[in-house]
């Protein structure tokens, strides 16, 4: 097994997805994931804190893309257009990870422990987005509300792409933002 951390993480993620599909999340151990990936359990724990975290690899990269896009947005934009830009900036990453995300979603749907972790990860992204908006001068309560609305709009757009075969995530994000505007009158 190569020592390249990116490849090792990918093998661990693939092994975990395979085992979780075959045996279920609760019945799979980190030792089994490591063995399937061809590494030691110690190597597993160098990359992931626990057996849940292997499914959430990539969150830091997503957070960075969103926060950087918010910081780089033109100063005259209001929070919603800024957040649409940020979510759209993340589309290439999301598209590249779609096959893994779809498998992951199916596994999470069957595990309360993983659902709890997914909610915590979403809350962490909302905090990061709200913080980035606040650093641009948006009042904290408004920044937090905008971040929550943006995350809900993104989840709706993502759902449309998966469930209803909406061909373009960017278009679905823009449509969700337009619907948010319409709701607000």
C-alpha positions as CSV (number, residue, x, y, z in Angstrom):
1,X,0.0,0.0,0.0
2,X,1.5,3.4,-1.0
3,X,2.4,5.8,1.8
4,X,0.5,8.6,0.0
5,X,-2.1,9.8,2.6
6,X,-4.7,10.7,0.0
7,X,-4.6,7.3,-1.6
8,X,-4.7,5.6,1.8
9,X,-7.7,7.7,2.9
10,X,-9.5,6.8,-0.4
11,X,-8.8,3.1,0.1
12,X,-10.1,3.3,3.7
13,X,-13.2,5.1,2.6
14,X,-13.9,2.5,-0.2
15,X,-13.3,-0.3,2.2
16,X,-15.7,1.2,4.8
17,X,-18.4,1.8,2.2
18,X,-18.1,-1.8,1.0
19,X,-18.3,-3.2,4.5
20,X,-21.1,-0.9,5.6
21,X,-23.1,-2.0,2.6
22,X,-22.3,-5.7,3.1
23,X,-22.6,-5.9,6.9
24,X,-24.1,-2.7,8.1
25,X,-22.5,0.1,10.0
26,X,-23.0,-1.3,13.5
27,X,-21.6,-4.7,12.5
28,X,-18.3,-3.4,11.0
29,X,-15.2,-2.7,13.0
30,X,-12.3,-0.4,12.2
31,X,-10.0,-3.4,12.2
32,X,-12.1,-4.9,9.4
33,X,-12.0,-1.7,7.4
34,X,-8.2,-1.4,7.8
35,X,-7.8,-5.1,6.8
36,X,-10.0,-4.6,3.7
37,X,-8.0,-1.5,2.7
38,X,-4.7,-3.4,3.2
39,X,-3.4,-1.3,6.1
40,X,-3.1,-1.7,9.9
41,X,-5.7,-0.4,12.3
42,X,-3.1,2.0,13.6
43,X,-2.9,3.5,10.1
44,X,-6.7,3.7,10.1
45,X,-6.6,5.8,13.3
46,X,-3.9,8.1,11.8
47,X,-6.4,9.1,9.2
48,X,-9.8,8.9,11.0
49,X,-10.8,9.4,14.6
50,X,-13.5,6.7,14.6
51,X,-15.5,4.5,12.2
52,X,-18.0,7.3,11.6
53,X,-15.5,9.9,10.5
54,X,-14.4,7.8,7.4
55,X,-17.8,8.7,5.8
56,X,-17.4,12.4,6.3
57,X,-13.9,12.8,4.8
58,X,-13.9,15.9,2.6
59,X,-15.8,18.2,4.9
60,X,-12.8,20.4,5.6
61,X,-12.3,20.9,1.8
62,X,-15.9,21.8,1.4
63,X,-15.7,24.3,4.3
64,X,-12.6,25.9,2.8
65,X,-14.3,26.3,-0.6
66,X,-17.4,27.9,0.9
67,X,-15.6,30.2,3.3
68,X,-13.1,31.3,0.7
69,X,-15.9,32.0,-1.9
70,X,-17.7,34.1,0.7
71,X,-14.6,36.1,1.5
72,X,-13.9,36.7,-2.2
73,X,-17.4,37.8,-3.1
74,X,-17.9,41.4,-4.2
75,X,-18.6,43.7,-1.3
76,X,-21.8,45.1,-2.7
77,X,-23.6,41.7,-2.7
78,X,-26.2,40.8,-0.1
79,X,-25.9,37.5,1.8
80,X,-28.2,35.3,-0.4
81,X,-26.3,36.0,-3.6
82,X,-23.0,35.6,-1.8
83,X,-24.1,32.2,-0.5
84,X,-25.4,31.1,-4.0
85,X,-21.9,32.0,-5.3
86,X,-20.3,30.0,-2.5
87,X,-22.5,26.9,-3.0
88,X,-21.9,27.1,-6.8
89,X,-18.1,27.3,-6.2
90,X,-18.4,24.0,-4.4
91,X,-20.3,22.2,-7.2
92,X,-17.1,20.7,-8.9
93,X,-16.1,19.1,-5.6
94,X,-19.7,17.9,-5.0
95,X,-20.0,16.5,-8.5
96,X,-16.7,14.7,-8.2
97,X,-17.8,13.1,-5.0
98,X,-21.4,12.3,-6.0
99,X,-20.9,8.5,-6.4
100,X,-19.5,8.3,-2.9
101,X,-22.1,10.8,-1.5
102,X,-24.9,8.7,-2.8
103,X,-23.6,5.5,-1.3
104,X,-22.9,7.4,2.0
105,X,-26.4,8.8,2.1
106,X,-27.9,5.3,1.8
107,X,-25.7,4.1,4.7
108,X,-26.5,7.1,6.9
109,X,-30.2,6.7,6.3
110,X,-30.1,3.3,8.2
111,X,-28.0,4.5,11.2
112,X,-29.1,6.9,13.9
113,X,-25.5,7.3,15.0
114,X,-24.5,8.4,11.5
115,X,-27.5,10.6,11.2
116,X,-26.4,12.4,14.4
117,X,-22.9,12.8,13.0
118,X,-24.3,14.2,9.7
119,X,-26.4,16.7,11.6
120,X,-23.4,17.8,13.6
121,X,-21.3,18.2,10.4
122,X,-24.1,20.3,8.8
123,X,-24.2,22.5,11.9
124,X,-20.5,22.9,11.7
125,X,-20.8,24.1,8.1
126,X,-23.6,26.5,9.1
127,X,-21.3,27.9,11.8
128,X,-18.4,28.3,9.3
129,X,-20.7,30.0,6.7
130,X,-22.2,32.3,9.3
131,X,-18.8,33.2,10.6
132,X,-17.6,34.0,7.1
133,X,-20.6,36.3,6.5
134,X,-20.1,38.0,9.9
135,X,-16.5,38.7,9.0
136,X,-17.8,40.5,5.9
137,X,-20.0,42.7,8.2
138,X,-23.3,40.9,8.2
139,X,-24.9,41.1,11.6
140,X,-24.5,37.8,13.5
141,X,-28.2,36.9,13.7
142,X,-28.7,37.7,10.0
143,X,-25.5,35.7,9.1
144,X,-26.7,32.7,11.1
145,X,-30.2,32.8,9.5
146,X,-28.8,33.2,6.0
147,X,-26.4,30.3,6.6
148,X,-29.2,28.1,7.7
149,X,-31.4,29.1,4.8
150,X,-28.5,28.5,2.4
151,X,-27.9,25.1,3.8
152,X,-31.6,24.2,3.5
153,X,-31.6,25.5,-0.1
154,X,-28.5,23.5,-0.9
155,X,-30.0,20.3,0.6
156,X,-33.1,20.9,-1.5
157,X,-31.0,21.4,-4.6
158,X,-29.0,18.3,-3.9
159,X,-32.1,16.3,-3.3
160,X,-33.6,17.4,-6.6
161,X,-30.5,16.3,-8.4
162,X,-30.5,12.8,-6.8
163,X,-34.2,12.1,-6.6
164,X,-35.5,13.9,-9.6
165,X,-32.6,13.7,-12.0
166,X,-32.1,17.4,-12.2
167,X,-29.1,17.5,-14.5
168,X,-27.1,20.4,-13.1
169,X,-26.5,21.1,-9.5
170,X,-25.6,24.7,-10.2
171,X,-29.0,25.2,-11.8
172,X,-30.8,23.5,-8.9
173,X,-29.0,25.8,-6.5
174,X,-30.0,28.8,-8.4
175,X,-33.6,27.6,-8.6
176,X,-33.7,26.9,-4.8
177,X,-32.4,30.5,-4.2
178,X,-35.2,31.9,-6.4
179,X,-37.7,29.9,-4.5
180,X,-36.3,31.3,-1.2
181,X,-36.7,34.8,-2.7
182,X,-40.3,34.0,-3.7
183,X,-41.1,32.7,-0.2
184,X,-39.9,35.9,1.3
185,X,-42.2,37.9,-1.0
